[in-house]
Amino acid sequence: MEQGFIKVAAVTPKIRVADTKYNAQAICEKLEEVIDYGAKIIVFPELCITGYTCGDLFLQGLLLEEAKQALLQIVAATEGKDALVMVGLPMERDNKLYNVAAVLQNGEILGLVPKANIPSYGEFYEGRHFAEGNSRIVSFYLEDEAIPFGTNLLFQCINMPGLIVGCEICEDLWVANPPATNHALMGATVIANLSASNETVAKNEYRELLVKSSSARLLCGYVYASAGEGESTQDAVFGGHNLVGENGAILAQSKRFEGETILADLDIQRIASERRRMGTFGKEPDLPYTVVPFQLNVEETKLDRVFAKLPFVPDEEELRNKRCEEILSIQSYGLKRRYEHTGLKTAVIGISGGLDSTLTLLVTVRTFDMLGLDRKGIIAVTMPCFGTTDRTYDNACKLAQSLGVTLQEVDIKKAVTQHFTDIGQDINKHDVTYENSQARERTQVLMDIANMVNGLVIGTGDMSELALGWATYNGDHMSMYGVNGGVPKTLVRHLVKYYADTCGDVTLSEILKDVLDTPVSPELLPPVDGVIAQKTEDLVGPYELHDFFLYYMLRCNYAPAKVYRVAKEAFDGVYDDETILKWLKNFYRRFFAQQFKRSCLPDGPKVGTVALSPRGDWRMPSDACARIWLDELETL
């Protein structure tokens, strides 16, 4: 439960129809099993104490009484257990029968939540037995204890901020206005659904879509437990399809027909963060609600949740390719609009033979093709200087030639040397002035050529460089339109690879593959034996780590200690803890110190949910202090 993580379980016990004693025992055994594994919120299926398929047996008073006794047995089994448990059973109140979720914790029944929507269509005939649940909370007496009874019940953990649980039952999810909507608007961050959803062809796909979309729309965790083996197959089959969703993603789901228990780690802090971020989340409904408090032990959750090393890059090849095509389209359409607005027909790009300038050139070529403009209007300028290697120079030239753009070479060594003389810089002193003078000279060349040809300078810098401030202010930091400003470095690599794999040009593909194999470098220091001497990742840290940090800091609003924890999980066996912590501290220092560069970025398209444009997503003062973020890391 520390740092907002809480383990949940959706459990489908094997039952016997109408055998409440057997079912209670089966539920208690499953309960012990998942509690031992660390589950804190445990959801069982609809009417699981009796079985969903009892039919007219639900009208038998003996069955109802035995169901109560079985419930009390399960309640006793929760005593001393650190979990919130939901089980389904039929309950009679005022001569009406209700399909109820009983919410249990530490030997108590905290509340009884009746099903709000009773289906009587198709294979369902619940209206024959059950009444619609009441929204107004009333008292239900069991063993002389008054228990709140009604749909508008929420259960709040008083020692885990943000953990508020609401219940709905099966059909409640499938209707136009699910109870979960009001639950979420009243603060519920986790919705438990006790279900008995039978299997028909492709119904599982729709069920998954409902859970996914509900968790997305309501910005919540959604735990769905469905009936399975043991239910009557007289007219329907129940597959035990269990799902856990969070903010539009399915974290876990069971294989149907196997009675599989699933567990997943919900991130309550992230759910709360998403709601803070979305100002349109919604107003509280004008409805009476009762909130029942409960308490869980605060302890570190053993995480089963998987954190992708490359959160900006999909793991699955088909989805990755689809994403790459979409991003290239966003980049090129953004640039296309700028050309349509200005009426210009020329682009100027500084090409180095590296990844970023390669992607910029590919996007610009795509844009010119969309506009029907001659590719010769793209002027690819190579500007060799002190650190340029033969490999990158050759790749830059070959790339321009292969794409059919205009290649122009401007050797800037003489100009930079003269500049050093003018300002009194020792050419043998390889400091920041030595490096930045080259970057600024290149930008001046590009800007002046653009003036000469009436064109736009298209920027090459990517989002990872902007996050770290790894750009020369008013050097490669500046352009007239930056197509890569919304693309992190780890994704740049995949975009170029996708282009290489799909371009249909063997020569171009081979050039792009060699660019991909070239170490990332600004090439501002002289090479050693013709080989790149200055490798960016040796200086600022691995981009895969920095992109990971960037995603979880900005997209998920994780605190530094939480970023460190999930980074250790994701990069276990790749980097040791000391290395991760070293570069995480460096990330925070640079991110705060370099905001002034991001505050005056050129225009460029947003392509994903994380962006650093000062006009769009990220508004941060340039003089904000990093102290509390760095102080937290010092305690680790």
C-alpha positions in Angstrom: 0.0 0.0 0.0 3.0 2.3 0.2 3.3 4.8 -2.7 -0.3 4.2 -3.7 0.0 0.6 -4.9 -2.6 -1.9 -3.7 -3.0 -5.5 -4.7 -6.5 -6.6 -5.8 -7.9 -10.1 -6.7 -10.8 -11.3 -8.8 -11.6 -14.8 -7.7 -13.9 -17.5 -9.2 -14.3 -20.4 -6.8 -15.6 -23.7 -8.1 -19.1 -24.0 -6.6 -22.1 -26.3 -6.4 -25.5 -24.9 -7.2 -27.5 -24.3 -4.0 -24.9 -26.0 -1.7 -24.2 -23.0 0.5 -22.0 -25.0 2.9 -19.7 -26.3 0.2 -19.6 -22.8 -1.4 -18.7 -21.1 1.8 -15.8 -23.5 2.3 -14.6 -23.0 -1.2 -14.8 -19.2 -0.8 -12.9 -19.3 2.5 -10.1 -21.4 1.0 -9.7 -19.0 -1.9 -9.8 -16.2 0.5 -6.9 -17.6 2.5 -4.9 -18.2 -0.7 -5.1 -14.7 -2.1 -4.7 -13.0 1.3 -1.5 -15.0 1.8 -0.3 -13.6 -1.6 -0.9 -10.0 -0.4 -4.3 -9.1 -1.9 -6.0 -6.3 0.0 -9.2 -6.0 -2.1 -10.8 -9.3 -3.0 -13.9 -9.7 -5.2 -15.9 -12.8 -5.7 -18.7 -13.4 -8.2 -22.4 -12.5 -8.1 -24.5 -14.8 -5.9 -21.5 -17.0 -5.4 -22.7 -18.2 -2.0 -25.7 -19.9 -3.6 -24.8 -20.0 -7.2 -26.3 -17.6 -9.8 -28.3 -20.4 -11.5 -30.5 -21.5 -8.7 -33.7 -20.3 -10.5 -36.9 -20.7 -8.5 -34.9 -22.1 -5.6 -34.2 -18.5 -4.8 -37.8 -18.4 -3.5 -37.1 -21.1 -1.0 -36.7 -19.7 2.5 -34.4 -22.5 3.5 -31.9 -21.5 0.8 -32.0 -17.8 1.9 -31.4 -18.7 5.5 -28.5 -21.1 4.7 -27.0 -18.3 2.5 -27.1 -16.0 5.6 -25.4 -18.6 7.7 -22.7 -19.2 5.0 -22.2 -15.4 4.9 -21.5 -15.3 8.6 -19.1 -18.2 8.2 -17.2 -16.2 5.6 -17.4 -13.1 7.8 -15.7 -15.0 10.6 -13.0 -16.1 8.2 -12.1 -12.5 7.6 -11.4 -11.7 11.2 -7.8 -10.7 11.7 -7.3 -10.6 7.9 -6.1 -7.4 6.4 -8.4 -7.2 3.4 -11.6 -5.8 2.1 -13.8 -8.7 0.7 -16.9 -8.7 -1.5 -19.1 -11.7 -1.9 -22.5 -12.2 -3.6 -25.7 -13.7 -2.2 -29.5 -13.3 -2.2 -30.9 -11.3 0.8 -34.5 -10.7 1.8 -35.6 -7.3 3.1 -39.2 -6.3 3.7 -40.5 -9.3 1.9 -38.5 -8.5 -1.2 -35.5 -10.4 -2.5 -32.3 -8.6 -3.5 -29.2 -9.6 -5.4 -26.5 -8.3 -3.0 -22.8 -7.7 -2.6 -21.8 -8.1 1.0 -18.7 -6.0 1.8 -16.6 -7.6 4.6 -13.6 -6.6 6.6 -11.9 -8.0 9.7 -14.9 -10.0 11.0 -17.5 -7.3 10.2 -20.1 -6.7 7.5 -19.5 -3.1 6.5 -22.4 -2.8 4.1 -24.8 -4.6 1.7 -25.0 -3.2 -1.8 -28.0 -4.4 -3.9 -28.0 -4.8 -7.6 -29.5 -1.7 -9.2 -30.4 -3.0 -12.7 -32.3 -6.3 -12.9 -32.2 -7.9 -16.4 -35.1 -9.9 -17.7 -34.3 -10.3 -21.4 -32.6 -13.0 -23.4 -31.3 -15.8 -21.2 -31.9 -13.6 -18.1 -35.0 -13.7 -15.9 -33.8 -12.1 -12.7 -37.0 -10.0 -12.5 -38.8 -13.2 -11.6 -37.0 -13.3 -8.3 -35.2 -10.0 -7.5 -36.2 -6.4 -6.9 -34.2 -3.4 -8.0 -31.9 -2.1 -5.4 -32.7 1.0 -3.4 -30.4 4.0 -3.7 -31.5 5.5 -0.3 -29.5 3.9 2.4 -31.5 2.0 5.0 -30.5 -0.3 7.9 -30.6 -4.1 7.5 -30.4 -6.1 10.8 -28.4 -9.3 10.9 -27.5 -10.9 14.2 -28.8 -7.7 15.9 -26.3 -5.6 14.0 -27.5 -2.7 11.9 -25.8 -2.8 8.5 -26.2 -0.1 5.9 -28.1 -1.4 2.8 -28.3 0.4 -0.5 -26.6 1.1 -3.8 -25.2 4.5 -2.8 -22.6 3.1 -0.4 -18.8 3.8 -0.6 -16.1 2.3 1.5 -13.2 4.5 2.3 -9.8 3.5 3.7 -9.0 6.0 6.3 -5.2 5.4 6.3 -4.6 5.1 2.6 -5.6 8.5 1.0 -7.6 8.1 -2.1 -8.7 4.5 -1.7 -12.4 4.6 -1.9 -14.3 1.5 -3.1 -17.7 1.3 -4.8 -19.7 -1.7 -5.9 -21.9 -2.6 -8.8 -23.2 -6.0 -9.9 -23.0 -7.5 -13.4 -25.8 -5.8 -15.4 -25.0 -2.5 -13.7 -22.0 -2.3 -16.0 -23.9 -2.9 -19.2 -26.6 -0.2 -18.8 -26.6 3.3 -20.2 -26.0 4.9 -16.8 -24.0 2.5 -14.6 -24.0 3.1 -10.8 -20.2 3.3 -11.1 -20.5 6.7 -12.8 -22.0 8.3 -9.7 -19.7 6.3 -7.4 -16.7 7.7 -9.2 -18.0 11.2 -9.2 -18.5 10.9 -5.5 -14.9 9.9 -5.1 -14.7 6.1 -5.7 -11.3 5.2 -7.1 -11.9 1.5 -7.3 -15.1 -0.2 -8.6 -15.7 -3.8 -7.8 -18.1 -5.7 -10.0 -19.5 -9.0 -8.8 -20.8 -10.7 -12.0 -22.3 -13.8 -13.4 -21.9 -13.1 -17.1 -22.4 -16.2 -19.3 -20.4 -16.9 -22.4 -21.7 -16.5 -25.9 -19.6 -16.0 -29.1 -17.5 -12.9 -28.8 -19.2 -11.7 -25.6 -15.8 -11.8 -23.9 -14.5 -9.2 -26.3 -17.4 -6.8 -25.5 -17.0 -7.5 -21.7 -13.3 -6.6 -21.9 -14.2 -3.4 -23.9 -16.7 -2.4 -21.2 -14.2 -2.9 -18.4 -11.5 -1.0 -20.3 -13.8 1.8 -21.3 -15.4 2.2 -17.8 -12.0 2.4 -16.1 -10.9 5.0 -18.8 -14.1 7.1 -18.6 -14.3 7.0 -14.8 -10.5 7.2 -14.2 -10.6 4.4 -11.8 -9.5 0.8 -11.1 -12.1 -1.7 -12.1 -12.1 -5.3 -10.6 -14.5 -7.6 -12.3 -15.1 -11.1 -10.9 -17.4 -13.5 -12.9 -19.1 -16.8 -12.2 -17.5 -19.9 -13.6 -17.2 -23.6 -13.0 -20.0 -25.2 -11.0 -22.8 -23.0 -12.2 -25.6 -24.9 -14.0 -25.0 -25.5 -17.7 -28.7 -26.3 -18.3 -29.1 -23.3 -20.7 -25.9 -21.3 -20.4 -22.2 -21.7 -19.7 -20.2 -19.4 -17.4 -16.5 -19.0 -18.2 -15.2 -17.3 -15.1 -13.9 -14.3 -17.1 -12.1 -12.1 -14.6 -10.6 -8.7 -15.4 -8.8 -5.9 -13.7 -8.7 -2.5 -15.5 -7.1 0.8 -14.7 -7.4 4.1 -16.5 -8.3 2.4 -19.8 -5.8 -0.4 -19.7 -6.4 -4.1 -18.8 -3.8 -5.0 -16.2 -4.9 -8.6 -15.9 -7.5 -11.0 -17.2 -8.1 -14.7 -16.7 -8.3 -17.5 -19.2 -11.9 -18.4 -19.5 -13.2 -21.9 -18.5 -10.2 -22.5 -16.2 -11.4 -21.0 -12.9 -8.3 -18.8 -12.8 -7.8 -16.3 -10.0 -6.2 -13.0 -11.1 -4.2 -10.5 -9.1 -3.1 -7.1 -10.1 -1.5 -4.0 -8.5 -3.7 -0.9 -8.8 -2.0 2.5 -8.5 -4.3 4.7 -6.5 -2.0 7.7 -6.6 -1.9 7.6 -10.4 -5.7 7.4 -10.5 -5.9 10.5 -8.3 -3.3 12.2 -10.4 -5.3 11.6 -13.6 -8.4 13.1 -11.9 -6.4 16.2 -10.8 -5.1 16.6 -14.3 -8.5 16.4 -16.0 -10.4 19.5 -15.0 -13.4 18.1 -16.9 -13.7 14.9 -14.8 -17.2 16.0 -13.6 -19.3 17.4 -10.8 -20.5 15.4 -7.8 -24.1 14.2 -8.4 -26.8 15.6 -6.1 -27.4 12.3 -4.5 -27.3 11.1 -0.9 -24.3 8.8 -0.3 -23.1 7.1 2.8 -19.4 6.5 3.2 -18.3 3.6 5.5 -14.7 3.9 6.8 -12.4 0.9 7.1 -8.7 0.5 7.8 -5.9 -1.6 6.3 -2.3 -2.0 7.4 0.1 0.3 5.5 2.9 -1.9 4.1 4.9 -2.2 1.0 3.0 -4.1 -1.7 5.0 -6.8 -3.5 4.6 -5.7 -7.1 3.5 -8.0 -9.8 2.8 -5.0 -12.1 5.1 -4.8 -15.1 6.7 -1.5 -15.9 7.9 -1.4 -19.5 11.5 -0.3 -20.0 10.4 1.8 -22.9 7.0 3.4 -21.9 6.9 5.5 -25.1 7.4 2.4 -27.4 4.8 -0.4 -27.7 6.3 -3.9 -27.2 4.2 -5.5 -29.8 5.6 -5.1 -33.3 2.3 -4.6 -35.1 1.2 -1.9 -32.6 4.6 -0.3 -32.7 4.5 0.0 -36.5 1.0 1.4 -36.3 2.2 4.0 -33.7 5.2 4.9 -35.8 3.0 5.5 -38.9 0.7 7.7 -36.9 3.5 9.8 -35.4 5.1 10.3 -38.8 1.7 11.5 -40.0 1.3 13.9 -37.1 4.8 15.3 -37.7 4.4 15.7 -41.4 0.8 17.1 -41.2 2.0 19.7 -38.7 4.8 20.8 -41.0 2.4 20.7 -44.0 0.1 23.2 -42.4 3.0 25.5 -41.7 4.0 25.4 -45.4 0.4 26.0 -46.5 0.1 29.0 -44.2 3.4 30.6 -45.3 3.2 29.7 -48.9 6.9 28.8 -48.9 8.4 26.0 -51.0 11.9 25.6 -49.4 13.2 23.8 -46.3 16.6 24.1 -44.7 17.9 21.2 -42.5 21.2 20.7 -40.8 22.1 17.1 -41.3 24.8 15.4 -39.2 24.3 11.7 -40.0 22.7 11.2 -36.6 19.3 10.0 -35.6 17.5 13.3 -35.0 18.4 15.1 -38.2 17.7 11.9 -40.1 14.2 11.8 -38.8 13.7 15.5 -39.5 14.8 14.9 -43.1 12.5 11.9 -43.5 9.5 13.9 -42.1 10.2 16.9 -44.4 10.5 14.7 -47.4 7.2 13.1 -46.5 5.7 16.6 -46.1 7.0 17.8 -49.5 5.6 14.7 -51.2 2.2 15.4 -49.6 2.3 19.0 -50.8 3.4 18.0 -54.3 6.6 20.0 -53.9 9.9 19.2 -55.6 12.2 17.4 -53.1 15.0 19.6 -54.5 13.4 22.4 -52.5 14.7 20.6 -49.4 18.3 21.9 -48.7 20.2 19.4 -46.5 23.2 21.2 -45.2 26.2 19.3 -43.8 28.5 21.5 -41.8 31.7 19.5 -40.9 33.8 20.9 -38.1 36.3 19.7 -35.5 34.4 16.7 -34.3 32.9 15.4 -37.5 33.8 11.8 -38.4 33.9 10.2 -41.8 31.1 7.8 -40.9 28.6 10.5 -40.0 29.6 12.8 -42.8 29.3 10.0 -45.4 25.9 8.9 -44.0 24.6 12.5 -44.2 25.7 12.9 -47.8 24.4 9.5 -48.9 21.1 10.1 -47.1 20.5 13.4 -49.0 21.5 11.8 -52.3 19.3 8.8 -51.8 16.2 10.9 -50.9 16.8 13.2 -53.9 17.1 16.4 -51.9 19.6 19.2 -52.5 22.9 18.6 -50.6 24.9 21.6 -49.6 28.2 21.5 -47.7 29.4 24.4 -45.5 32.7 23.7 -43.7 32.5 25.8 -40.6 36.0 25.2 -39.2 37.4 28.4 -40.6 34.5 30.5 -39.3 34.6 29.0 -35.8 38.4 29.4 -35.6 38.0 33.1 -36.6 35.3 33.4 -33.9 37.6 32.0 -31.3 40.2 34.6 -32.3 37.6 37.4 -32.1 36.5 36.4 -28.5 39.8 35.3 -27.2 39.0 31.6 -26.9 41.9 29.1 -26.9 41.3 26.6 -29.7 43.0 23.9 -27.6 40.7 24.5 -24.7 37.9 22.0 -25.2 35.3 23.6 -22.9 31.7 24.5 -23.2 32.5 27.6 -25.2 34.5 25.4 -27.7 31.5 23.2 -28.1 28.7 25.7 -28.1 30.4 28.0 -30.6 30.2 25.3 -33.2 26.5 24.6 -32.5 25.6 28.3 -32.7 27.6 28.8 -35.9 25.7 25.9 -37.5 22.4 27.5 -36.5 23.5 30.9 -37.9 24.5 29.2 -41.2 21.1 27.5 -41.5 19.1 30.7 -40.7 21.1 32.7 -43.2 20.7 30.1 -45.9 16.9 30.1 -45.2 16.9 33.8 -45.7 18.7 33.5 -49.0 16.3 30.8 -50.4 13.1 32.1 -48.7 12.7 28.9 -46.7 12.1 27.6 -43.2 14.7 26.0 -40.9 13.3 22.7 -39.7 14.5 21.8 -36.2 16.0 18.5 -35.3 16.1 18.4 -31.5 14.0 15.7 -29.7 12.0 15.8 -26.5 14.6 13.9 -24.4 17.2 16.5 -25.2 14.7 19.2 -24.3 14.0 17.5 -21.0 17.7 17.3 -20.1 18.6 20.7 -21.7 21.0 18.8 -23.9 20.9 21.5 -26.5 22.9 24.7 -27.1 20.8 27.7 -26.3 20.1 29.6 -29.5 22.1 26.9 -31.3 20.5 23.6 -32.2 17.9 24.6 -29.6 16.4 27.0 -32.2 14.6 26.6 -35.5 11.5 27.9 -37.3 9.5 24.7 -36.8 10.7 21.7 -34.6 9.1 18.5 -35.9 10.9 16.3 -33.3 10.1 18.3 -30.1 7.3 15.9 -29.0 9.3 12.7 -29.8 11.5 11.1 -27.1 14.9 9.7 -28.1 13.9 6.1 -27.6 11.0 6.6 -30.0 13.1 8.5 -32.6 15.1 5.3 -33.0 12.0 3.2 -33.7 10.6 5.8 -36.1 13.8 5.7 -38.2 13.9 1.9 -38.0 10.2 1.7 -39.1 11.1 3.9 -42.1 14.0 1.7 -43.0 11.8 -1.4 -42.8 9.0 0.0 -44.9 10.6 2.4 -47.4 11.0 -0.2 -50.1 14.4 1.2 -51.1 17.3 -1.1 -50.3 20.0 1.6 -50.6 18.1 4.0 -48.3 17.3 1.2 -45.9 21.0 0.3 -45.6 21.9 3.9 -44.9 19.3 4.3 -42.2 20.4 1.1 -40.5 24.0 2.4 -40.3 22.6 5.7 -38.8 20.9 3.5 -36.3 24.1 1.8 -35.4 26.0 5.1 -34.9 26.5 6.2 -31.2 24.5 9.2 -30.3 26.9 12.2 -30.2 26.9 16.0 -30.8 30.3 15.5 -32.4 31.7 18.7 -30.9 35.0 17.3 -29.8 37.8 16.0 -32.1 37.5 12.3 -32.9 40.1 9.8 -31.6 41.6 7.7 -34.4 38.7 8.7 -36.6 36.1 7.4 -34.1 33.5 9.5 -32.2 35.1 10.6 -29.0 32.0 12.3 -27.4 29.2 9.9 -26.6 26.1 11.6 -25.2 24.9 8.7 -23.0 28.3 8.6 -21.3 27.9 12.2 -20.3 24.2 12.6 -19.3 23.2 9.0 -18.9 21.3 6.3 -20.9 18.3 7.7 -22.8 16.3 4.7 -22.0 16.6 5.6 -18.3 15.9 9.3 -18.9 12.8 8.6 -21.1 11.6 6.2 -18.4 12.1 8.9 -15.7 10.4 11.5 -17.9 7.3 9.4 -18.5 6.7 8.5 -14.9 7.4 12.0 -13.6 5.2 13.9 -16.1 2.6 11.4 -17.3 2.1 9.7 -14.0 3.2 12.5 -11.6 5.2 10.0 -9.5 7.4 11.3 -6.7 11.1 10.7 -7.1 11.2 7.7 -4.7 8.4 6.1 -6.6 10.1 6.7 -9.9 13.2 5.0 -8.4 11.2 2.1 -7.1 9.5 1.3 -10.4 12.8 1.9 -12.4 14.5 -0.7 -10.2 11.6 -3.1 -11.1 11.8 -2.3 -14.8 15.6 -2.4 -15.2 16.4 -5.2 -12.9 19.4 -7.0 -14.3 20.1 -4.2 -16.7 21.4 -1.4 -14.3 22.3 -1.7 -10.7 20.5 0.4 -8.1 23.4 2.8 -7.7 23.5 3.5 -11.4 19.7 4.2 -11.6 19.8 6.5 -8.6 22.9 8.4 -10.0 21.1 9.2 -13.3 17.8 9.9 -11.6 19.4 12.6 -9.5 21.0 13.9 -12.7 17.7 13.9 -14.5 16.0 16.0 -11.8 18.9 18.4 -11.6 19.0 19.0 -15.3 15.2 19.0 -15.8 14.7 21.9 -13.3 17.9 23.8 -14.3 17.2 23.7 -18.0 13.6 24.9 -18.1 14.7 28.3 -19.5 15.5 26.6 -22.8 12.0 25.0 -22.9 10.3 28.3 -22.1 11.3 29.7 -25.6 10.9 26.7 -27.9 9.9 27.0 -31.5 6.6 25.7 -32.6 6.2 22.0 -33.2 3.6 19.3 -33.0 2.5 17.4 -29.9 2.5 13.6 -30.7 1.9 11.9 -27.4 0.5 12.4 -23.9 3.8 13.8 -22.7 4.9 17.1 -24.1 7.1 20.0 -23.1 5.9 22.9 -25.1 5.5 26.0 -22.9 2.4 26.9 -24.9 0.8 23.5 -24.6 1.3 20.9 -21.9 4.1 22.0 -19.7 4.0 25.4 -17.9 6.8 25.6 -15.4 8.7 28.7 -14.2 12.3 28.8 -15.4 13.5 29.5 -11.8 11.5 26.7 -10.1 13.6 25.0 -7.4 14.4 21.2 -7.4 15.2 21.0 -3.8 12.3 18.9 -2.4 12.6 16.4 -5.3 16.4 16.0 -4.8 16.0 15.9 -1.0 13.6 12.9 -1.3 16.3 11.1 -3.4 18.9 11.8 -0.7 16.8 9.7 1.8 16.9 6.6 -0.4 
